[in-house]
Amino acid sequence: MKGKLGVLITHPIQYFQPVFEELSKNSEINTKVFFGCKAGLNEYYDEEFKKRISWNSSPTSGFESKFITDQVNIGGLRGIAGCWKGIQAAREIIKWDAQNVLIFAYTPTYITAATVWLKVVGQRSLILRADATDGAFRRNKLKKLARNILLPAYYLLFDLVIPIGSESEEHYKRKGVPERKRKTALFSSNVYFFEDKIKAIKGKQPMPLGESKRKQTISYMGKLSKRKGILTLLEAIKNMTDDEIRKIKLLVVGSGELKIEIQNQLKEVKELDYEMVGFINQKEIVEYYAKSDTVVVPSIDGETWGLVVNEALQCGCRVIATDKVGASRDLLQAYPHEVIASNDASALREAINRGFLKQRYWVDDPNRYKRIPKPSDLSDTVIQWLRKSTAK
């Protein structure tokens, strides 16, 4: 099967790095990643975190790559300029002689133009990996209409589509992608990195709840914005009885536009033990999962997936997430985890109170690592399809 696989993506993204590395390790293919720009490589201002961010990971290590432009933001990949750069990327991939191309996402125009050029001009076999669902974002009627007309036509360009989960699978089915062209591989975090960190701190985990008088630590990990549902979590806590409040500690990890409002609200809750630690980078975040008993993902606007769920599960935490979190249907259907309605403070309060487990779920669960998606799930799906298509 020895051949070349080109990968088209807008910019380096830390949780795709292990996928590209897995593909590069496979001796059956030669893989090269083509990035549209250098966004995320250096320090930048994150609008939702409301601060400058510099990720302490290496999103371009372990595989061969090429940058189509030296731009440091994605804005230059949109509009007419993005179309031209997309054609440039397609030409580079064709010049490199990749017969198969794995494409991430369907926007911005950089991706769209490159896809059309690769299929129509280059006659390449195309694989799509996009976190598309029907309920992830609120759209006006005009955008919904355009999406419903254009996406089915766009999906016809692909020989294989790899949904990220059940909701994504249903989206592609509704848009007319036949079953023979769909193969799901659940969205994955960098489990290898997390597992190494977990092993390093395994001796530091909290005592089981049944063996001590310590409080249950309820954690929120993410951007402090309305759509992430942090205010619903605060409402649930404020509605607790004094006795319920004395049994918990709240850990808020993240930053964003609601930081001051959240601080003020927490100060009003008498006897609440809480800690706001701000933004924590990738290499340190495992330590905060290790301090957590229950991680709450209370999103009120659609999340295509929600990698916090993957990370929390790998670290052995109980997870409470809303039905707006894409990962809920695929990863949280078994005890002790719970899926609740979004924007429902009463349901969230009850779910938290059900979390006083006699034994902490943490790293000693023998099935913990087996249950979570891995980067190899996606790379194996791609390799298996390439084998079959080559054998025809």
PyMOL commands that set and color helices and strands:
alter all, ss='L'
color gray80, all
select helices_A, chain A and resi 14-25+74-77+79-95+109-120+141-155+166-174+179-181+191-204+209-211+226-228+230-238+242-246+259-267+285-290+307-314+328-331+345-353+368-371+375-391
alter helices_A, ss='H'
color red, helices_A
select strands_A, chain A and resi 3-9+29-35+44-46+51-53+64-67+100-104+125-129+160-161+216-221+248-253+273-278+294-297+318-322+338-340
alter strands_A, ss='S'
color yellow, strands_A
deselect
rebuild
show_as cartoon
